[in-house]
Amino acid sequence: MQTEPSIYLPAQLECFRNAIESSAVNSLRICPTNGKPSLTDSKFAGFPYLPKSYLHPKDSNGVFMPLLAQINFAQLPSIPHFPTDGVLQFFLSTKFNHPLEEKSESIFQQDFKVRYFPSLLDKNQLIHDFSYLETSNDFPVHKEVKLAFHHTAEPVSASDYRREHYLASSKLKNQFVSEDGRTFDDLYFEKFMAAEHKLGGYPYFIETDSRRDSTLLKKFDTLLFQIVSNDEQGIMYGDSGILKFFINKQNLSKRDFSVIYFIAEQF
């Protein structure tokens, strides 16, 4: 586990540093940036890397799914368990353009698709004509953007169910640590919400971590990818929501992306 640079903590939380840092895992924060991405670049939205021998994913209604995100691991810093090369893609059904429910979750890749290509083909072996795709201004990512990545060590998030294990929050949550009357929980939620675009690290839940009371869902112990609403970046899921994809760490290490737990939440 890499913990450099040191995790910044408010002065009121310094006395809990050892406990907080014990939960730290590696994460790659994702930042949309300027530049026109190619078919093989890391990006949000746009056209995917798609060999001619593959079909474009469709949802349960038989409608082509737009690309939500594409990650080219050769372009970013390495973190444990994640690939160091190849392209990972996330497709999302247009059903999510106008979500009706506050929370949707699935482990069946019918209205989303995660696809991994361990190596890249020459451009003459790729599809370049995507005229079959319908354009929509309602897709959660409004325009294609290139991505930059920043490596960080991230402590357990305020809403991850494992926080109780690392920080014994039942004992700390009502402990006053600030002169203005804020408790440990108040400060921790303020500092470590984890509401960022990222690979790895810990998730942000609007309500509660749905894995908490499920033996099955606890197997999805690794946050594969998270994208959050951000008006300035042209990203908006529902009424300011968040999309998360989880995977089992062993499957991730084996480059097996066939079993994914997907959660879409909105306020």
N, C-alpha and C positions, 0 to 999 in steps of 0.2 A: 504494500500500500504506500502510495506517495503522499506525503503531507507537506510538501514544500511548494509554494511559500506557505507560511503558517496561516492558519485560519484566523481571519480577523474576528474579534469578539468585542462587544461593548464592554466597558470597564466593569459593569455590574455582573457580567457573566464570567469574568476571568477566573474566579475561584472554581468554576465548573469545567475549566479547559480540558483536563485529563479525560473526564467522562465524555465530553462533547467530541474531542478528537478521536476517541476510541471507536466512534461510529463512522469515521470518515471513509469514503470510497472515492475512486477516481471518476471524473466526469468531464465531458467535453461540452462546454457551453457553445451554443450556435448563435451566430450573429449574421443576419441578412446584410449584404454589402453591395456596393456598386459593381457593375460589370455584367456583360452578357454571357451567361453560361453556355457551354457546348452541350452536346448530347451526353457526354460522359462526365461532366462536372457535377459537383455537389450543388444542390439547388432545392428551393421550394417551388413547387408547381412547374409549369412548362412541359416540354416534351421529354419522354424518357429515353434512356438507352434501351433499345429493343432490337435484338437480333431478328432477322427475317424468319428464322426457324421457330420463333415464339409467337404466341397470340397475345394481343393486348387483353389484360384482365377485364372481365365483365362482372357486374353485380348480380344479385339474385333475380333481378328483372331482365337480365340479358343486355343491360346498358353498359357501354364502355365506362370504366372508372378513370377519372383524371388522376394524374400523378400529384400526390400530396408532397412528397419529399424524396430526394435521391441523394445518397451518400456514397462518395467515391473515397474509400478508405486510404488509397494511396496519396490523397491530398491532405490528410490530417494527422495530427499527433496520435501515436498509438496509446491505447489503454488496455489493461489486462482483460482477457477473455474476448474482446472484440476483434474482428478481422483486421489485418494490416494491409490488405489489398482487396480488390473486387468492388462491386457496386451493390448496395442494398437499396431497395425501393419500397415505398409505401404508397399504395393506391387506395383511394377512398370513394365510395359511391356518392353520386349526386343526391342520394336520399338525405345526406347530412347537410345539404345546402340550406334546408329549412327544418331544423330539428324540432320535433314536437315535445319530446321528453326532456326532463332535466338531466337524466342520466341514461345512457345506453351502453351496454356491455356485451361482449361476445367472445367466444373462443373458436367460433366457426368462421373461416375466411370466405364469407359469402358477399358481404357488403364492404369488405376491405381486403386487401391483399398485400402480403409482404413477400418480396421476391429478392433472391440473392444470386448474383452472377460472380463466381469466384475469379474469373478472368475475362478480359475484354477482347472483343473481335475487332478486325479492321473495319473502317467506316463503310466500305463497300459491301459489307455483310449485314449492315444495319438498315432498319426502316427509317426513311427520312420524310415520307409523306404521311402526315397525321391529319389530313383533311377529313377523315372519318370521325374525328372527335368534335363534339359540340362545345362551343365556348359558352361560358356562363360567368356573369359578374357576381353570382351568389356563392361560388365555391369559397370555402374558408380562406384559402390563400388567393388574393385577388390578382396577383401578377407574378410572373416568374422572377426569382431573385437568386443571385449567387450567394454562397455561404462562406463565412470564415469561422474558425474554431479556436477555442481557448481552453487549455487544460487547467483543471482545478481539482483540489481535494474538497469534497463536499460532505459535511456532517449530516446525520439523519434529519430529514425534514420534519417540520412541526406536525404534519398530518400523516406521516408514515406510521403504521401500527407498531413498528419496531422501536419507536422512540421510547416507549415505556420500558423496554428491555435495557436500552443503553443509558437512559437518564432517570429511571425510576420516577417518572413524572407524577405518580400518585403521591409521592412525598414532597416533590418540588413545586407542583403546579400552583399552590397557594402561598408559597414562600415569598414574602416581599423582599425585593432586591434593589428597589429604586426609591430614591427620596420622594418621588412624586406618587408613590403608592402602587407602582406597577409590580406585578408578580413575575416570577421566573417564566411562567407560561406566556404572559403578555409580551415580554421581551423576546422570547424564543420565537413566537409566532411572527413577530415583527421582523426579525432578522433572517429566519430560516424557513420562509414559506415555500421556497423552491419553485416559484412560478416563472421559470425561464424555458426557452427552447434548449434542448440538451439531448445528448446521448449518454447513457449511464447516469450515475448519481441517484438521487432520490426524487420521488414524484411529489406533485402538488395535488391534493384532493380538495375540492370545493366543500364537500361534506365530510364523510368519513372514509377511511381506507376499507374498501370492500373485501380485501383479503383477510382482514382481522379474524373473522370467525369461520373461515372456510379452509379446511385441510387441502382441498383441491387447488384453490386459488393461491394459497401460500407457496405452491410450487413455482409460481411465476415470481421469482425472487429478485429479478433484475429488470430495471427500467431500460428498455431498449431505446425508446425514442419518445420525446415529449415536445409538443408544440402548443403555444399558448396564444390567446388573442392579444393583438397589439395594433391599435388603430393606426399609429404612425407608420407601421410597417406594412399596412394593408392586409392584416391577418385578423379574421374575425369568425369564430365559430359560434353560431347562435347569438345569444345575448351575452357576449363576452365569456367564452368557454375555453375548454382545454381538451386536447386529444392525447391519449397515452397508449403506448404499446409495451407490454411486458413479455418477458421470456424467461425460461428456466436457465440458470447460469451454465449448467452442463450442456444443454442444447446449444446455447450461444457459442461455447467453446468448440463444439463439434460443427459449427456453421449449419445447424439444423433450424430453419426458420418456419417449419411447417406447423408448429403449435404456438400460437400467440394469443395473449389475453389483451383485448382492445377495450378501452373505456373512453367514452365521449361524455363530457360533463359541461353544463352551462348553468349560469345563475338563473 
